[in-house]
Amino acid sequence: MSAPPKTVLVATPEEEAKIRAAVRNAQGRTVAGPEHVDGLYRLLADPAVSAPIYDLPKPITRDSVAAWVAQSEALRQDGRCILAVTLDEAGEVAGYSRFTIWPERASGELAGAMRADRQNSGQGGRGVAQSIAWMFEHLGLRLIGLTAALDNVRSAKAIDAAGFTRMGEVESVRPDGTTRRSLYWEMARADWELRHRL
Ligand SMILES: CC(C)(COP(=O)(O)OP(=O)(O)OC[C@H]1O[C@@H](n2cnc3c(N)ncnc32)[C@H](O)[C@@H]1OP(=O)(O)O)[C@@H](O)C(=O)NCCC(=O)NCCS
């Protein structure tokens, strides 16, 4: 139920095709597959991980997680989504990122979480910045829109620090149709490039 950015861009056909190809390729990310379903279920069963995120399957069961992984993979083949996992030294799923892409708008959004034992370590802020760089540079997006629950202080700090502009609030719709009020940010690639010009 991820919503596209408020700002509407129109991609050229060539730009759209390039973005779809980059999404299918997902270079440098570990794309979630059936072998990660148990680990993702263990990760998301912890409310400290999943409660702040509106676009996860509800309720979180092994079956709903398996369906979500399969649906995300089908969307990736269409150039619209990448569900990626982070594995720890033991090969356990220690985090996930889900990139939702609107290739015809050269736009995307990002959601993700880390296992509770890895939170509050400063890694989240760095992870957001790296993911944003990857979306602009590798996926070729020109606009990213992000949301966070009104009380999600850690996410808000990380998003502000990455250079996003606050653009009020939006009503986010969960897969079960209920809604959640969210803070809303956007950043255009041109602004990101200005920030990172040495
Ligand atoms: C959101 C998440 C990825 C952030 O990662 P993290 O490693 O826990 O966060 P960080 O340690 O990088 O902290 C982010 C910032 O919040 C600050 N912070 C943390 N707790 C805080 C608090 N209670 N009050 C004020 N600031 C706080 C940190 O100091 C840091 O700011 P800084 O970079 O200026 O020092 C992680 O906590 C997580 O997975 N949470 C559960 C799921 C979730 O909320 N996902 C995001 C949905 S939009």
The ligand as an SDF file (V2000), in Angstrom:
LIG
                    3D

 48 50  0  0  0  0  0  0  0  0999 V2000
   14.6120    3.3730   12.5250 C   0  0  0  0  0  0  0  0  0  0  0  0
   15.9260    2.5890   12.6520 C   0  0  0  0  0  0  0  0  0  0  0  0
   16.3030    2.0070   11.2820 C   0  0  0  0  0  0  0  0  0  0  0  0
   16.9790    3.6230   13.0730 C   0  0  0  0  0  0  0  0  0  0  0  0
   18.2170    2.9680   13.2600 O   0  0  0  0  0  0  0  0  0  0  0  0
   19.0280    3.0800   14.6470 P   0  0  0  0  0  0  0  0  0  0  0  0
   20.3870    2.4940   14.4210 O   0  0  0  0  0  0  0  0  0  0  0  0
   18.1920    2.5000   15.7260 O   0  0  0  0  0  0  0  0  0  0  0  0
   19.0870    4.6300   14.8340 O   0  0  0  0  0  0  0  0  0  0  0  0
   20.3550    5.5160   15.1150 P   0  0  0  0  0  0  0  0  0  0  0  0
   21.1370    4.9480   16.2690 O   0  0  0  0  0  0  0  0  0  0  0  0
   21.0690    5.7620   13.8130 O   0  0  0  0  0  0  0  0  0  0  0  0
   19.6260    6.8250   15.6130 O   0  0  0  0  0  0  0  0  0  0  0  0
   19.0440    7.7610   14.7470 C   0  0  0  0  0  0  0  0  0  0  0  0
   19.0760    9.1220   15.4390 C   0  0  0  0  0  0  0  0  0  0  0  0
   18.0510    9.1550   16.4490 O   0  0  0  0  0  0  0  0  0  0  0  0
   18.6340    9.6000   17.6870 C   0  0  0  0  0  0  0  0  0  0  0  0
   17.8250    9.0190   18.7680 N   0  0  0  0  0  0  0  0  0  0  0  0
   17.7270    7.7270   19.1060 C   0  0  0  0  0  0  0  0  0  0  0  0
   16.8400    7.5820   20.1210 N   0  0  0  0  0  0  0  0  0  0  0  0
   16.3760    8.8300   20.3970 C   0  0  0  0  0  0  0  0  0  0  0  0
   15.4350    9.3570   21.3310 C   0  0  0  0  0  0  0  0  0  0  0  0
   14.7740    8.5580   22.1730 N   0  0  0  0  0  0  0  0  0  0  0  0
   15.2000   10.6800   21.3320 N   0  0  0  0  0  0  0  0  0  0  0  0
   15.8410   11.5110   20.4880 C   0  0  0  0  0  0  0  0  0  0  0  0
   16.7540   11.0620   19.5570 N   0  0  0  0  0  0  0  0  0  0  0  0
   17.0010    9.7450   19.5290 C   0  0  0  0  0  0  0  0  0  0  0  0
   20.0460    9.1250   17.6170 C   0  0  0  0  0  0  0  0  0  0  0  0
   20.8800    9.8480   18.4990 O   0  0  0  0  0  0  0  0  0  0  0  0
   20.3760    9.4090   16.1580 C   0  0  0  0  0  0  0  0  0  0  0  0
   20.6180   10.7800   15.9520 O   0  0  0  0  0  0  0  0  0  0  0  0
   22.0850   11.3060   15.5500 P   0  0  0  0  0  0  0  0  0  0  0  0
   22.4040   10.6290   14.2460 O   0  0  0  0  0  0  0  0  0  0  0  0
   21.8820   12.7670   15.4360 O   0  0  0  0  0  0  0  0  0  0  0  0
   22.9690   10.8570   16.6670 O   0  0  0  0  0  0  0  0  0  0  0  0
   15.8570    1.4510   13.6810 C   0  0  0  0  0  0  0  0  0  0  0  0
   15.6910    1.9910   14.9690 O   0  0  0  0  0  0  0  0  0  0  0  0
   14.7060    0.4710   13.4390 C   0  0  0  0  0  0  0  0  0  0  0  0
   14.8690   -0.4800   12.7060 O   0  0  0  0  0  0  0  0  0  0  0  0
   13.5510    0.7470   14.1040 N   0  0  0  0  0  0  0  0  0  0  0  0
   12.3410   -0.0970   13.9880 C   0  0  0  0  0  0  0  0  0  0  0  0
   11.6560    0.0280   12.6320 C   0  0  0  0  0  0  0  0  0  0  0  0
   11.4820    1.4310   12.1180 C   0  0  0  0  0  0  0  0  0  0  0  0
   11.1180    2.3410   12.8390 O   0  0  0  0  0  0  0  0  0  0  0  0
   11.7340    1.5950   10.8090 N   0  0  0  0  0  0  0  0  0  0  0  0
   11.6310    2.8520   10.1120 C   0  0  0  0  0  0  0  0  0  0  0  0
   10.2560    3.1280    9.6600 C   0  0  0  0  0  0  0  0  0  0  0  0
   10.1760    4.7140    8.8140 S   0  0  0  0  0  0  0  0  0  0  0  0
  1  2  1  0
  2  3  1  0
  2  4  1  0
  2 36  1  0
  4  5  1  0
  5  6  1  0
  6  7  2  0
  6  8  1  0
  6  9  1  0
  9 10  1  0
 10 11  2  0
 10 12  1  0
 10 13  1  0
 13 14  1  0
 14 15  1  0
 15 16  1  0
 15 30  1  0
 16 17  1  0
 17 18  1  0
 17 28  1  0
 18 19  1  0
 18 27  1  0
 19 20  2  0
 20 21  1  0
 21 22  1  0
 21 27  2  0
 22 23  1  0
 22 24  2  0
 24 25  1  0
 25 26  2  0
 26 27  1  0
 28 29  1  0
 28 30  1  0
 30 31  1  0
 31 32  1  0
 32 33  2  0
 32 34  1  0
 32 35  1  0
 36 37  1  0
 36 38  1  0
 38 39  2  0
 38 40  1  0
 40 41  1  0
 41 42  1  0
 42 43  1  0
 43 44  2  0
 43 45  1  0
 45 46  1  0
 46 47  1  0
 47 48  1  0
M  END
$$$$
